[in-house]
Amino acid sequence: MNIADKSDLKSGALELEPVEVETINLFVRFSRALGQPRSYAEIYGLLYLSEQPLAMDTLIERLQMSKGSASQGLKYLEDLGAVRAVYLAGERRTHYEAVAELRNLAGRFLGQQIMPFFDESSARMDQMMAHAQKLSGGRRKHVMARIKMLRSWERNARRLLPFVRAVFGGRR
């Protein structure tokens, strides 16, 4: 569902406020740049503005998403440290609130999403190099030069990432 299209809301559902729509859309655009699912950004955006922790069924109703999407999104965001479960006296349901500390979020995102990419990239580049060795002539020379450039990018990123993680509070 397009959050901005309120005509898709089921009757009886609590309509999103314009500020919620805009905030959610901001997080959705950001999540696209990071290659993350839209539903994760929708959940985080709604929790980010909420004054009170929200139960999963409230998120499902307000965002018009499936239980599976909400459950998967909450688990991912909780693992990332972007949301946390909170206890509310007298409530049996688990409620969630956004964690708004950018330093922690960025550090965890780098550790969980970016560093694993680099951990497997060396092996992939070795495979690329083995395939490139089988090429001939100018094609081989060109592809080998590009792989060499990729290795240089990887080395530079590996040198830079520990500093970036330190700034954002992540651990090595």
CYANA upper distance limits for C-alpha pairs under 8 A (distance plus 0.5 A):
  1 MET  CA      5 ASP  CA      8.15
  1 MET  CA      8 ASP  CA      7.63
  1 MET  CA     64 GLN  CA      7.84
  1 MET  CA     65 MET  CA      8.29
  3 ILE  CA     21 VAL  CA      6.88
  3 ILE  CA     24 ILE  CA      8.18
  3 ILE  CA     25 ASN  CA      7.89
  3 ILE  CA     63 LEU  CA      7.77
  4 ALA  CA     21 VAL  CA      6.52
  4 ALA  CA     22 GLU  CA      8.48
  4 ALA  CA     25 ASN  CA      8.23
  6 LYS  CA     15 GLU  CA      7.83
  6 LYS  CA     16 LEU  CA      8.35
  9 LEU  CA     13 ALA  CA      7.02
  9 LEU  CA     15 GLU  CA      7.76
  9 LEU  CA     64 GLN  CA      7.17
 10 LYS  CA     64 GLN  CA      8.14
 13 ALA  CA     61 GLU  CA      6.59
 13 ALA  CA     62 ARG  CA      6.79
 14 LEU  CA     61 GLU  CA      8.00
 14 LEU  CA     62 ARG  CA      6.39
 15 GLU  CA     62 ARG  CA      7.25
 16 LEU  CA     20 GLU  CA      6.46
 16 LEU  CA     21 VAL  CA      6.78
 16 LEU  CA     62 ARG  CA      7.29
 17 GLU  CA     21 VAL  CA      6.81
 18 PRO  CA     22 GLU  CA      6.71
 19 VAL  CA     23 THR  CA      6.57
 20 GLU  CA     24 ILE  CA      6.45
 20 GLU  CA     45 GLY  CA      7.86
 20 GLU  CA     46 LEU  CA      6.89
 20 GLU  CA     49 LEU  CA      7.49
 21 VAL  CA     25 ASN  CA      6.59
 22 GLU  CA     26 LEU  CA      6.67
 23 THR  CA     27 PHE  CA      6.90
 23 THR  CA     45 GLY  CA      6.39
 23 THR  CA     46 LEU  CA      8.21
 23 THR  CA     49 LEU  CA      8.42
 24 ILE  CA     28 VAL  CA      6.58
 24 ILE  CA     41 ALA  CA      7.23
 24 ILE  CA     42 GLU  CA      5.81
 24 ILE  CA     44 TYR  CA      8.23
 24 ILE  CA     45 GLY  CA      4.96
 24 ILE  CA     46 LEU  CA      6.89
 25 ASN  CA     29 ARG  CA      6.65
 25 ASN  CA     42 GLU  CA      8.11
 25 ASN  CA     45 GLY  CA      8.48
 26 LEU  CA     30 PHE  CA      6.83
 27 PHE  CA     31 SER  CA      6.49
 27 PHE  CA     41 ALA  CA      5.74
 27 PHE  CA     42 GLU  CA      7.54
 27 PHE  CA     44 TYR  CA      8.16
 27 PHE  CA     45 GLY  CA      6.52
 28 VAL  CA     32 ARG  CA      6.73
 28 VAL  CA     38 ARG  CA      6.07
 28 VAL  CA     41 ALA  CA      5.54
 28 VAL  CA     42 GLU  CA      6.99
 29 ARG  CA     33 ALA  CA      7.15
 30 PHE  CA     34 LEU  CA      7.15
 31 SER  CA     35 GLY  CA      6.55
 31 SER  CA     36 GLN  CA      5.55
 31 SER  CA     37 PRO  CA      7.38
 31 SER  CA     38 ARG  CA      7.19
 31 SER  CA     41 ALA  CA      6.62
 32 ARG  CA     36 GLN  CA      6.32
 32 ARG  CA     37 PRO  CA      7.74
 32 ARG  CA     38 ARG  CA      7.66
 36 GLN  CA     40 TYR  CA      7.72
 36 GLN  CA     41 ALA  CA      8.38
 37 PRO  CA     41 ALA  CA      7.58
 38 ARG  CA     42 GLU  CA      6.77
 39 SER  CA     43 ILE  CA      6.68
 39 SER  CA     65 MET  CA      8.32
 39 SER  CA     69 SER  CA      7.24
 39 SER  CA     70 ALA  CA      7.87
 39 SER  CA     73 GLY  CA      7.03
 40 TYR  CA     44 TYR  CA      6.70
 40 TYR  CA     70 ALA  CA      8.48
 40 TYR  CA     73 GLY  CA      5.38
 40 TYR  CA     74 LEU  CA      7.89
 40 TYR  CA     76 TYR  CA      8.30
 40 TYR  CA     77 LEU  CA      7.57
 41 ALA  CA     45 GLY  CA      6.35
 42 GLU  CA     46 LEU  CA      6.75
 42 GLU  CA     63 LEU  CA      7.74
 43 ILE  CA     47 LEU  CA      6.71
 43 ILE  CA     59 LEU  CA      7.35
 43 ILE  CA     63 LEU  CA      8.16
 43 ILE  CA     70 ALA  CA      7.95
 43 ILE  CA     73 GLY  CA      7.65
 43 ILE  CA     74 LEU  CA      7.97
 44 TYR  CA     48 TYR  CA      6.28
 44 TYR  CA     77 LEU  CA      8.20
 44 TYR  CA     82 ALA  CA      8.01
 44 TYR  CA     83 VAL  CA      7.91
 44 TYR  CA     98 ALA  CA      6.93
 45 GLY  CA     49 LEU  CA      7.16
 46 LEU  CA     50 SER  CA      6.75
 46 LEU  CA     59 LEU  CA      8.31
 47 LEU  CA     53 PRO  CA      7.72
 47 LEU  CA     54 LEU  CA      7.59
 47 LEU  CA     96 TYR  CA      7.93
 47 LEU  CA     97 GLU  CA      6.13
 47 LEU  CA     98 ALA  CA      5.72
 48 TYR  CA     97 GLU  CA      7.75
 48 TYR  CA     98 ALA  CA      5.55
 48 TYR  CA     99 VAL  CA      8.14
 48 TYR  CA    100 ALA  CA      7.71
 50 SER  CA     54 LEU  CA      8.19
 50 SER  CA     97 GLU  CA      8.23
 52 GLN  CA     97 GLU  CA      7.85
 53 PRO  CA     86 VAL  CA      7.72
 53 PRO  CA     95 HIS  CA      5.93
 53 PRO  CA     96 TYR  CA      5.45
 53 PRO  CA     97 GLU  CA      5.21
 54 LEU  CA     58 THR  CA      6.73
 54 LEU  CA     59 LEU  CA      7.35
 54 LEU  CA     95 HIS  CA      5.41
 54 LEU  CA     96 TYR  CA      5.77
 54 LEU  CA     97 GLU  CA      7.19
 55 ALA  CA     59 LEU  CA      7.07
 55 ALA  CA     93 ARG  CA      6.95
 55 ALA  CA     94 THR  CA      6.33
 55 ALA  CA     95 HIS  CA      4.71
 55 ALA  CA     96 TYR  CA      6.73
 56 MET  CA     60 ILE  CA      6.68
 56 MET  CA     70 ALA  CA      7.31
 56 MET  CA     71 SER  CA      7.94
 56 MET  CA     94 THR  CA      7.88
 56 MET  CA     95 HIS  CA      7.35
 56 MET  CA     96 TYR  CA      8.19
 57 ASP  CA     61 GLU  CA      6.64
 57 ASP  CA     67 LYS  CA      8.27
 58 THR  CA     62 ARG  CA      6.47
 59 LEU  CA     63 LEU  CA      6.25
 59 LEU  CA     64 GLN  CA      8.29
 59 LEU  CA     65 MET  CA      8.40
 59 LEU  CA     70 ALA  CA      7.74
 60 ILE  CA     64 GLN  CA      5.89
 60 ILE  CA     65 MET  CA      5.57
 60 ILE  CA     66 SER  CA      6.84
 60 ILE  CA     67 LYS  CA      6.91
 60 ILE  CA     70 ALA  CA      6.87
 61 GLU  CA     65 MET  CA      7.61
 65 MET  CA     69 SER  CA      6.94
 65 MET  CA     70 ALA  CA      7.14
 66 SER  CA     70 ALA  CA      6.76
 67 LYS  CA     71 SER  CA      6.45
 68 GLY  CA     72 GLN  CA      6.49
 69 SER  CA     73 GLY  CA      6.36
 70 ALA  CA     74 LEU  CA      6.48
 71 SER  CA     75 LYS  CA      6.65
 72 GLN  CA     76 TYR  CA      6.67
 73 GLY  CA     77 LEU  CA      6.54
 74 LEU  CA     78 GLU  CA      6.33
 74 LEU  CA     83 VAL  CA      7.91
 75 LYS  CA     79 ASP  CA      6.54
 76 TYR  CA     80 LEU  CA      6.61
 77 LEU  CA     81 GLY  CA      6.60
 77 LEU  CA     82 ALA  CA      5.54
 77 LEU  CA     83 VAL  CA      6.07
 78 GLU  CA     82 ALA  CA      6.32
 78 GLU  CA     83 VAL  CA      5.38
 78 GLU  CA     84 ARG  CA      6.14
 78 GLU  CA     85 ALA  CA      8.24
 80 LEU  CA    105 LEU  CA      7.42
 80 LEU  CA    108 ARG  CA      6.50
 80 LEU  CA    109 PHE  CA      7.03
 80 LEU  CA    112 GLN  CA      8.07
 81 GLY  CA     99 VAL  CA      7.47
 81 GLY  CA    104 ASN  CA      7.84
 81 GLY  CA    105 LEU  CA      6.74
 81 GLY  CA    108 ARG  CA      7.63
 82 ALA  CA     98 ALA  CA      6.47
 82 ALA  CA     99 VAL  CA      5.49
 82 ALA  CA    100 ALA  CA      7.70
 82 ALA  CA    105 LEU  CA      6.48
 83 VAL  CA     96 TYR  CA      6.90
 83 VAL  CA     97 GLU  CA      5.99
 83 VAL  CA     98 ALA  CA      4.87
 83 VAL  CA     99 VAL  CA      5.60
 84 ARG  CA     96 TYR  CA      6.02
 84 ARG  CA     97 GLU  CA      6.15
 84 ARG  CA     98 ALA  CA      7.09
 84 ARG  CA     99 VAL  CA      7.32
 85 ALA  CA     94 THR  CA      6.93
 85 ALA  CA     95 HIS  CA      6.11
 85 ALA  CA     96 TYR  CA      5.00
 85 ALA  CA     97 GLU  CA      7.14
 86 VAL  CA     94 THR  CA      7.36
 86 VAL  CA     95 HIS  CA      6.02
 86 VAL  CA     96 TYR  CA      6.25
 86 VAL  CA     97 GLU  CA      7.58
 87 TYR  CA     91 GLU  CA      8.27
 87 TYR  CA     94 THR  CA      7.41
 87 TYR  CA     95 HIS  CA      7.32
 88 LEU  CA     95 HIS  CA      7.88
100 ALA  CA    105 LEU  CA      8.42
101 GLU  CA    105 LEU  CA      6.99
102 LEU  CA    106 ALA  CA      6.37
102 LEU  CA    168 PHE  CA      8.01
103 ARG  CA    107 GLY  CA      6.57
103 ARG  CA    167 VAL  CA      8.06
103 ARG  CA    168 PHE  CA      4.74
103 ARG  CA    169 GLY  CA      6.20
103 ARG  CA    170 GLY  CA      8.45
104 ASN  CA    108 ARG  CA      6.61
104 ASN  CA    168 PHE  CA      6.87
104 ASN  CA    169 GLY  CA      6.48
104 ASN  CA    170 GLY  CA      7.39
105 LEU  CA    109 PHE  CA      6.51
105 LEU  CA    168 PHE  CA      8.50
106 ALA  CA    110 LEU  CA      6.57
106 ALA  CA    165 ARG  CA      8.23
106 ALA  CA    168 PHE  CA      6.40
106 ALA  CA    169 GLY  CA      8.49
106 ALA  CA    170 GLY  CA      8.18
107 GLY  CA    111 GLY  CA      6.72
107 GLY  CA    165 ARG  CA      5.82
107 GLY  CA    166 ALA  CA      8.25
107 GLY  CA    168 PHE  CA      5.46
107 GLY  CA    169 GLY  CA      5.93
107 GLY  CA    170 GLY  CA      4.47
107 GLY  CA    171 ARG  CA      7.93
108 ARG  CA    112 GLN  CA      6.41
108 ARG  CA    170 GLY  CA      6.50
109 PHE  CA    113 GLN  CA      5.99
109 PHE  CA    114 ILE  CA      7.49
110 LEU  CA    114 ILE  CA      5.29
110 LEU  CA    115 MET  CA      6.59
110 LEU  CA    165 ARG  CA      7.32
110 LEU  CA    170 GLY  CA      8.13
111 GLY  CA    115 MET  CA      5.89
111 GLY  CA    116 PRO  CA      7.93
111 GLY  CA    165 ARG  CA      8.33
111 GLY  CA    170 GLY  CA      7.40
111 GLY  CA    171 ARG  CA      8.06
111 GLY  CA    172 ARG  CA      8.13
112 GLN  CA    116 PRO  CA      7.14
113 GLN  CA    117 PHE  CA      7.28
114 ILE  CA    118 PHE  CA      7.25
115 MET  CA    119 ASP  CA      6.68
116 PRO  CA    120 GLU  CA      6.93
117 PHE  CA    121 SER  CA      6.63
118 PHE  CA    122 SER  CA      7.53
118 PHE  CA    154 GLU  CA      7.64
118 PHE  CA    158 ARG  CA      8.02
120 GLU  CA    124 ARG  CA      7.04
121 SER  CA    125 MET  CA      6.57
121 SER  CA    154 GLU  CA      8.47
122 SER  CA    126 ASP  CA      6.73
122 SER  CA    151 ARG  CA      8.35
123 ALA  CA    127 GLN  CA      6.90
124 ARG  CA    128 MET  CA      6.66
125 MET  CA    129 MET  CA      6.53
125 MET  CA    147 ILE  CA      7.49
125 MET  CA    151 ARG  CA      7.97
126 ASP  CA    130 ALA  CA      6.79
127 GLN  CA    131 HIS  CA      6.82
128 MET  CA    132 ALA  CA      6.55
128 MET  CA    147 ILE  CA      7.93
129 MET  CA    133 GLN  CA      6.65
129 MET  CA    144 MET  CA      7.39
129 MET  CA    147 ILE  CA      7.48
130 ALA  CA    134 LYS  CA      7.56
131 HIS  CA    135 LEU  CA      7.74
132 ALA  CA    140 ARG  CA      6.37
132 ALA  CA    143 VAL  CA      6.88
132 ALA  CA    144 MET  CA      6.84
133 GLN  CA    140 ARG  CA      7.24
133 GLN  CA    144 MET  CA      8.41
134 LYS  CA    140 ARG  CA      8.15
135 LEU  CA    139 ARG  CA      7.01
135 LEU  CA    140 ARG  CA      5.33
136 SER  CA    140 ARG  CA      5.59
136 SER  CA    141 LYS  CA      8.42
137 GLY  CA    141 LYS  CA      7.04
138 GLY  CA    142 HIS  CA      6.56
139 ARG  CA    143 VAL  CA      6.61
140 ARG  CA    144 MET  CA      6.43
141 LYS  CA    145 ALA  CA      6.66
142 HIS  CA    146 ARG  CA      6.85
143 VAL  CA    147 ILE  CA      6.71
144 MET  CA    148 LYS  CA      6.58
145 ALA  CA    149 MET  CA      6.73
146 ARG  CA    150 LEU  CA      6.76
147 ILE  CA    151 ARG  CA      6.73
148 LYS  CA    152 SER  CA      6.82
149 MET  CA    153 TRP  CA      6.77
150 LEU  CA    154 GLU  CA      6.64
151 ARG  CA    155 ARG  CA      6.64
152 SER  CA    156 ASN  CA      6.69
153 TRP  CA    157 ALA  CA      6.55
154 GLU  CA    158 ARG  CA      6.52
155 ARG  CA    159 ARG  CA      6.77
156 ASN  CA    160 LEU  CA      6.69
157 ALA  CA    161 LEU  CA      6.33
158 ARG  CA    162 PRO  CA      7.69
159 ARG  CA    163 PHE  CA      8.23
160 LEU  CA    164 VAL  CA      6.92
161 LEU  CA    165 ARG  CA      6.46
162 PRO  CA    166 ALA  CA      6.55
162 PRO  CA    172 ARG  CA      7.19
163 PHE  CA    167 VAL  CA      6.77
164 VAL  CA    168 PHE  CA      6.86
165 ARG  CA    169 GLY  CA      6.40
165 ARG  CA    170 GLY  CA      5.27
165 ARG  CA    171 ARG  CA      7.28
165 ARG  CA    172 ARG  CA      8.03
166 ALA  CA    170 GLY  CA      6.22
166 ALA  CA    171 ARG  CA      7.49
